[in-house]
Amino acid sequence: MGHSQESLAAALADVFGTPFVYQTVQKIERGNRPLKLVELVALAGVLDVDPALLLYPPVEIPGADPVTQLAAVQARLAELRASVSAHQAKSSEGEDHILALEERRQALLAEMTPDLTDADIATQQADDDYELHLGDDHGNA
């Protein structure tokens, strides 16, 4: 079932809890306004499709012979594979960085507090996380 610009705008407004008008949908469709990542994900949810489908729509060349269709599909597949590889590499680098920082944090805690047990450190971390969460809720962080 298709969606009108009005129904998409209303569904997105429900997702965001803020006004989202059909004129914005129009501007996005026409390429006059960029689509924010959070909007892309919300739109994919509203349409019940994978967000990647909105980024990389199916390759269709109306009236093209099978060889041309195959070449277009293979080119798109190569693009997607390169994109996935790049994202996986960045994700892996980020995870490695997080692990290294966590190891450094643990080492610093051990140096600063040699008499504390691992349980004491875990309790302190939980308290810190709780205080950080409270600060976020009150706009104080």
C-alpha positions in Angstrom: 0.0 0.0 0.0 1.4 3.4 -0.9 1.7 6.4 1.4 0.7 9.9 0.7 3.0 12.8 1.7 0.5 13.7 4.4 0.4 10.1 5.8 4.2 9.9 5.8 4.4 13.3 7.5 1.9 12.3 10.1 3.6 9.0 10.8 7.0 10.7 11.2 5.5 13.3 13.5 4.2 10.5 15.7 7.7 8.9 15.7 9.5 12.2 16.6 6.8 13.6 18.8 7.2 16.9 17.0 5.5 18.4 13.9 6.6 17.0 10.6 4.6 18.5 7.7 3.9 17.1 4.2 5.8 20.0 2.7 9.0 18.6 4.3 8.3 15.3 2.7 7.9 17.1 -0.6 11.2 18.9 -0.2 13.0 15.6 0.6 11.4 13.8 -2.3 12.4 16.6 -4.7 16.0 16.7 -3.3 15.5 20.3 -2.0 16.2 19.2 1.6 18.6 16.6 2.8 17.3 13.6 4.8 18.8 13.3 8.2 20.0 9.9 9.3 17.5 9.7 12.2 14.8 10.6 9.7 16.0 7.9 7.3 15.8 5.3 10.0 12.3 6.5 11.1 11.1 6.5 7.5 12.3 3.0 7.0 10.4 2.0 10.1 7.2 3.7 8.9 7.6 2.0 5.5 8.6 -1.3 7.2 11.7 -1.7 5.0 15.5 -2.0 5.7 17.1 1.5 5.8 19.7 0.2 3.3 16.9 -0.1 0.7 16.3 3.6 1.0 20.0 4.4 0.5 20.5 1.8 -2.2 17.3 1.3 -4.1 17.0 -1.8 -6.4 18.7 -1.5 -9.7 16.2 -1.4 -12.5 16.8 -0.3 -16.1 13.5 -0.4 -17.9 13.8 -1.9 -21.3 17.5 -2.9 -20.9 18.7 -6.2 -22.1 19.8 -8.9 -19.5 23.5 -8.2 -20.0 23.1 -4.5 -19.2 20.8 -5.3 -16.2 23.4 -7.8 -14.9 26.2 -5.2 -15.3 24.2 -2.7 -13.4 23.4 -5.1 -10.6 27.1 -6.2 -10.4 28.2 -2.6 -10.2 25.7 -1.9 -7.4 26.8 -5.0 -5.6 30.4 -3.9 -5.7 29.4 -0.5 -4.3 27.5 -2.1 -1.4 30.3 -4.6 -0.6 32.8 -1.7 -0.5 30.5 0.3 1.7 29.9 -2.6 4.1 33.7 -3.3 4.3 34.4 0.3 5.1 31.8 0.4 7.8 33.0 -2.8 9.3 36.6 -1.5 9.4 35.5 1.7 11.1 33.4 -0.3 13.6 36.3 -2.7 14.3 38.6 0.3 14.9 36.1 1.9 17.2 35.7 -1.3 19.2 39.5 -1.7 19.5 39.7 1.9 20.7 37.0 1.3 23.3 38.8 -1.8 24.6 42.1 0.0 24.8 40.5 2.9 26.7 38.8 0.5 29.1 42.0 -1.3 29.8 43.8 2.1 30.4 40.9 3.1 32.7 41.2 -0.1 34.7 45.0 0.3 35.0 44.6 3.9 36.2 42.0 2.9 38.8 44.3 0.1 40.0 47.2 2.6 40.4 45.1 5.2 42.1 43.4 2.8 44.5 45.6 -0.3 45.2 43.6 -1.3 48.3 40.2 -1.5 46.4 38.9 -4.8 45.2 37.4 -5.4 41.7 34.0 -5.4 43.4 34.7 -2.0 45.0 35.7 -0.6 41.5 32.6 -2.1 39.9 30.5 -0.4 42.6 32.2 2.9 42.1 31.7 2.6 38.3 28.0 1.9 38.8 27.7 4.9 41.1 29.5 7.1 38.5 27.2 5.8 35.7 24.1 6.5 37.9 25.3 10.1 38.6 26.0 10.6 35.0 22.5 9.4 34.1 21.0 11.8 36.7 23.0 14.6 35.3 21.7 13.9 31.8 18.1 13.8 32.9 18.4 17.2 34.6 20.5 18.8 31.8 23.5 19.1 34.2 26.0 16.8 32.4 
